[in-house]
Amino acid sequence: MKRAYYIDRLRILLTTLVIFHHTAIAFGALGGWYYITSQPTTGIVPFILSMFTAVDQAFFMSCFFFISALLMPASFHRKGFGKFMKDRLVRLGIPLAVYTLLIHPTLKFAVYRYLGKTSEPWLDFVWITDTEYPGPGPMWFVLTLLIFETAYALYHRSSKGNVAAKQEKRLPSAFAFILFIAVTGLLAFDIRLIYPLGNNFFGLQFGYFVLYIAMYELGIVAGRNNWLERFTIRQARPWFIASLLAIPAFVIVAALSKAPEVMKEFAGGMNLRALFYAMWEPVICVGFCFFLLMFFKKYLNGAGRFASTLSADSYTVYIFHPLIVVGFTILSEQVALPPLARLAFVLILGIPACFLGAHLIRKIPEVKSLL
């Protein structure tokens, strides 16, 4: 099969958005992160940053799950259950364990030491964090992907059919898109009635999982039915326009809900803001994911050594970017610049540093086989 170079380039963009997302939180956007600067942005800037991160949250991780699922069935069929699971445990499981047990608590230790919140030795701090407050940090995505792929492999282990066989069923209709948006939105609203956003179990916010699961399953179906090869940017454009129109609608609703006790209603519960947000997310997800896939396929689908290198390094960037973002955020506090300029400082220096650092890490032979 012809290599889809545009998927490589889209992966670079999504990874860069992850870095931007966490940097924006560090400088005042809503959300949780390892280190929030003591000199955040002020005025309307935190609101603008929060709107950007809200749009990101609505589509970028779902898009990651979608493209992760595209070729997974073919890989499972080619390797078989045993080799497939071994590869997944090595490539996903080992980095997940290293990050959860070592990098995550070490980064927390460095932040606590910088803030003067702990005087414990590093090893004691790591042990307490791992035993009493364990968590995967941003590697929740890898944990979730490992769960999804294990579930798929177990389900199809006894299947006698060719799970990788390509099909050419009719492309989804506009009604199917609308139904997808409506069902995922209503399901998310229902789940958030009992498990609102902000609540998590071992780093997993189940309030977001409806779209993650749906987009992963959609990626499997899209891959088997050649949807990406058959869809065009013209078909994606109306959904992208709809998603763009949905953004100012959300901005207006959020601007009218600035009081903290009102903003909490978006997280879940039997209220109109929770319903609006739950229905708004799949509109953004469908519009942005569909358009970006088609745009990159049409305009950014050529071979390129540099882009291929960046794409190959993206997984490593995802794993180690918290160290760079936190480090540059703290470094920016030593520079006499206003908060917005320091945000730019972190992004301009931090994003290249993430990719360069990842590339150097993957130069280590023992590491490259894992990452």
BELHU-V624982 format. One record per backbone hydrogen bond with DSSP energy under -0.5 kcal/mol. CO is the residue of the C=O (numbers start at 1). NH is the residue of the N-H. E is the energy in kcal/mol with one decimal. If there is no record, write none. Layout:
co=CO nh=NH e=E
co=CO nh=NH e=E
This chain:
co=3 nh=5 e=-1.4
co=4 nh=7 e=-1.2
co=4 nh=8 e=-0.9
co=5 nh=9 e=-1.8
co=6 nh=10 e=-2.3
co=7 nh=11 e=-2.2
co=8 nh=12 e=-1.5
co=9 nh=13 e=-1.9
co=10 nh=14 e=-2.6
co=11 nh=15 e=-2.2
co=12 nh=16 e=-2.3
co=13 nh=17 e=-2.2
co=14 nh=18 e=-1.6
co=15 nh=19 e=-1.7
co=16 nh=20 e=-2.5
co=17 nh=21 e=-2.9
co=18 nh=22 e=-2.1
co=19 nh=23 e=-2.1
co=20 nh=24 e=-2.8
co=21 nh=25 e=-1.7
co=22 nh=26 e=-1.9
co=23 nh=27 e=-1.0
co=24 nh=27 e=-0.6
co=24 nh=29 e=-2.5
co=25 nh=28 e=-1.5
co=26 nh=37 e=-2.2
co=27 nh=41 e=-2.2
co=35 nh=37 e=-0.6
co=42 nh=45 e=-1.4
co=44 nh=48 e=-2.2
co=45 nh=49 e=-2.9
co=46 nh=50 e=-2.3
co=47 nh=51 e=-1.9
co=48 nh=52 e=-2.1
co=49 nh=53 e=-2.6
co=50 nh=54 e=-2.0
co=51 nh=55 e=-2.0
co=52 nh=56 e=-2.6
co=53 nh=57 e=-3.0
co=54 nh=58 e=-1.4
co=55 nh=59 e=-0.8
co=56 nh=59 e=-1.7
co=56 nh=60 e=-3.0
co=59 nh=63 e=-2.5
co=60 nh=64 e=-1.6
co=61 nh=65 e=-2.2
co=62 nh=66 e=-2.2
co=63 nh=67 e=-2.5
co=64 nh=68 e=-2.0
co=65 nh=69 e=-1.4
co=66 nh=70 e=-0.8
co=67 nh=71 e=-0.5
co=69 nh=73 e=-0.7
co=71 nh=75 e=-2.0
co=72 nh=76 e=-2.5
co=73 nh=77 e=-2.5
co=74 nh=78 e=-2.3
co=75 nh=79 e=-2.3
co=76 nh=80 e=-2.5
co=79 nh=83 e=-0.5
co=80 nh=84 e=-2.3
co=81 nh=85 e=-2.6
co=82 nh=86 e=-2.1
co=83 nh=87 e=-2.6
co=84 nh=88 e=-2.3
co=85 nh=89 e=-2.6
co=86 nh=90 e=-2.0
co=87 nh=91 e=-3.0
co=88 nh=92 e=-2.7
co=88 nh=93 e=-1.4
co=89 nh=94 e=-1.4
co=90 nh=95 e=-0.5
co=92 nh=96 e=-1.9
co=93 nh=97 e=-2.5
co=94 nh=98 e=-2.7
co=95 nh=99 e=-2.6
co=96 nh=100 e=-2.7
co=97 nh=101 e=-2.7
co=98 nh=102 e=-1.9
co=98 nh=103 e=-1.7
co=99 nh=104 e=-3.6
co=102 nh=106 e=-1.9
co=103 nh=107 e=-2.7
co=104 nh=108 e=-2.0
co=105 nh=109 e=-2.3
co=106 nh=110 e=-2.4
co=107 nh=111 e=-2.1
co=108 nh=112 e=-2.7
co=109 nh=113 e=-2.6
co=110 nh=114 e=-2.2
co=111 nh=115 e=-2.2
co=112 nh=116 e=-0.5
co=112 nh=117 e=-3.0
co=112 nh=118 e=-0.7
co=113 nh=116 e=-0.8
co=121 nh=125 e=-2.4
co=122 nh=126 e=-2.7
co=123 nh=127 e=-2.3
co=124 nh=128 e=-2.5
co=125 nh=129 e=-2.6
co=126 nh=130 e=-2.7
co=127 nh=131 e=-2.0
co=128 nh=132 e=-2.9
co=128 nh=133 e=-0.8
co=129 nh=133 e=-1.3
co=136 nh=139 e=-1.9
co=137 nh=140 e=-1.4
co=138 nh=141 e=-1.5
co=139 nh=143 e=-2.4
co=140 nh=144 e=-2.7
co=141 nh=145 e=-2.7
co=142 nh=146 e=-2.5
co=143 nh=147 e=-2.0
co=144 nh=148 e=-2.8
co=145 nh=149 e=-2.7
co=146 nh=150 e=-2.2
co=147 nh=151 e=-2.5
co=148 nh=152 e=-2.3
co=149 nh=153 e=-2.5
co=150 nh=154 e=-2.7
co=151 nh=155 e=-2.2
co=152 nh=156 e=-2.3
co=153 nh=157 e=-0.7
co=156 nh=159 e=-1.2
co=161 nh=163 e=-1.1
co=162 nh=165 e=-1.7
co=173 nh=177 e=-1.7
co=174 nh=178 e=-2.3
co=175 nh=179 e=-2.8
co=176 nh=180 e=-2.3
co=177 nh=181 e=-2.3
co=178 nh=182 e=-2.7
co=179 nh=183 e=-2.9
co=180 nh=184 e=-2.3
co=181 nh=185 e=-2.1
co=182 nh=186 e=-2.4
co=183 nh=187 e=-2.5
co=184 nh=188 e=-2.3
co=185 nh=189 e=-2.2
co=186 nh=190 e=-2.3
co=187 nh=191 e=-2.6
co=188 nh=192 e=-2.3
co=189 nh=193 e=-0.6
co=190 nh=193 e=-1.0
co=190 nh=194 e=-0.6
co=191 nh=194 e=-1.2
co=191 nh=195 e=-2.2
co=196 nh=199 e=-1.7
co=201 nh=204 e=-1.6
co=203 nh=205 e=-0.7
co=204 nh=201 e=-2.0
co=204 nh=206 e=-1.1
co=205 nh=208 e=-2.1
co=206 nh=209 e=-1.1
co=208 nh=211 e=-0.6
co=208 nh=212 e=-1.2
co=209 nh=213 e=-2.8
co=210 nh=214 e=-2.5
co=211 nh=215 e=-2.9
co=212 nh=216 e=-1.8
co=213 nh=217 e=-2.6
co=214 nh=218 e=-2.4
co=215 nh=219 e=-1.9
co=216 nh=220 e=-1.6
co=217 nh=221 e=-2.2
co=218 nh=222 e=-3.1
co=219 nh=223 e=-2.2
co=220 nh=224 e=-2.0
co=221 nh=225 e=-1.6
co=222 nh=227 e=-2.0
co=223 nh=226 e=-0.7
co=224 nh=167 e=-3.6
co=226 nh=230 e=-1.4
co=227 nh=231 e=-2.9
co=232 nh=236 e=-1.1
co=233 nh=237 e=-1.7
co=234 nh=238 e=-0.6
co=236 nh=240 e=-1.8
co=237 nh=241 e=-2.6
co=238 nh=242 e=-2.0
co=239 nh=243 e=-1.9
co=240 nh=244 e=-2.4
co=241 nh=245 e=-2.3
co=242 nh=246 e=-1.4
co=243 nh=247 e=-0.9
co=244 nh=247 e=-0.5
co=244 nh=248 e=-0.8
co=245 nh=249 e=-0.9
co=246 nh=250 e=-2.0
co=247 nh=251 e=-2.5
co=248 nh=252 e=-2.4
co=249 nh=253 e=-2.1
co=250 nh=254 e=-3.0
co=251 nh=255 e=-2.6
co=252 nh=256 e=-1.5
co=254 nh=257 e=-1.5
co=255 nh=258 e=-0.6
co=259 nh=262 e=-1.1
co=259 nh=263 e=-2.7
co=260 nh=264 e=-1.6
co=262 nh=265 e=-1.7
co=263 nh=266 e=-1.5
co=264 nh=267 e=-1.2
co=265 nh=268 e=-1.0
co=267 nh=197 e=-2.6
co=269 nh=271 e=-2.1
co=271 nh=275 e=-1.7
co=272 nh=276 e=-3.0
co=273 nh=277 e=-2.6
co=274 nh=278 e=-2.3
co=275 nh=279 e=-2.1
co=276 nh=280 e=-2.2
co=277 nh=281 e=-2.0
co=278 nh=282 e=-0.7
co=279 nh=283 e=-0.8
co=280 nh=284 e=-2.0
co=281 nh=285 e=-2.9
co=282 nh=286 e=-2.7
co=283 nh=287 e=-2.2
co=284 nh=288 e=-2.7
co=285 nh=289 e=-2.3
co=286 nh=290 e=-2.1
co=287 nh=291 e=-1.9
co=288 nh=292 e=-2.8
co=289 nh=293 e=-2.2
co=290 nh=294 e=-2.0
co=291 nh=295 e=-3.3
co=292 nh=296 e=-2.7
co=293 nh=297 e=-1.8
co=294 nh=298 e=-2.2
co=295 nh=299 e=-2.7
co=296 nh=300 e=-1.9
co=304 nh=308 e=-2.3
co=305 nh=309 e=-2.1
co=306 nh=310 e=-2.4
co=307 nh=311 e=-2.5
co=308 nh=312 e=-2.2
co=309 nh=313 e=-1.7
co=310 nh=314 e=-0.6
co=311 nh=314 e=-0.9
co=313 nh=317 e=-2.3
co=314 nh=318 e=-2.6
co=315 nh=319 e=-1.8
co=316 nh=320 e=-2.3
co=317 nh=321 e=-2.1
co=320 nh=323 e=-1.0
co=320 nh=324 e=-1.1
co=321 nh=325 e=-3.0
co=322 nh=326 e=-2.5
co=323 nh=327 e=-2.0
co=324 nh=328 e=-2.9
co=325 nh=329 e=-2.0
co=326 nh=330 e=-2.3
co=327 nh=331 e=-2.2
co=328 nh=332 e=-2.3
co=329 nh=333 e=-0.8
co=330 nh=333 e=-0.7
co=331 nh=334 e=-1.8
co=332 nh=335 e=-1.5
co=335 nh=337 e=-2.2
co=338 nh=341 e=-0.5
co=338 nh=342 e=-2.0
co=339 nh=343 e=-2.2
co=340 nh=344 e=-2.0
co=341 nh=345 e=-2.2
co=342 nh=346 e=-2.4
co=343 nh=347 e=-2.1
co=344 nh=348 e=-3.1
co=345 nh=349 e=-2.1
co=346 nh=350 e=-2.6
co=347 nh=351 e=-1.9
co=349 nh=353 e=-1.6
co=350 nh=354 e=-2.4
co=351 nh=355 e=-1.8
co=352 nh=356 e=-2.9
co=353 nh=357 e=-2.8
co=354 nh=358 e=-2.3
co=355 nh=359 e=-2.2
co=356 nh=360 e=-2.2
co=357 nh=361 e=-2.4
co=358 nh=362 e=-2.2
co=360 nh=363 e=-0.9
co=361 nh=364 e=-1.5
co=363 nh=365 e=-0.6
co=364 nh=367 e=-0.8
co=364 nh=368 e=-2.6
co=365 nh=369 e=-1.3
co=367 nh=370 e=-1.7
co=367 nh=371 e=-2.1
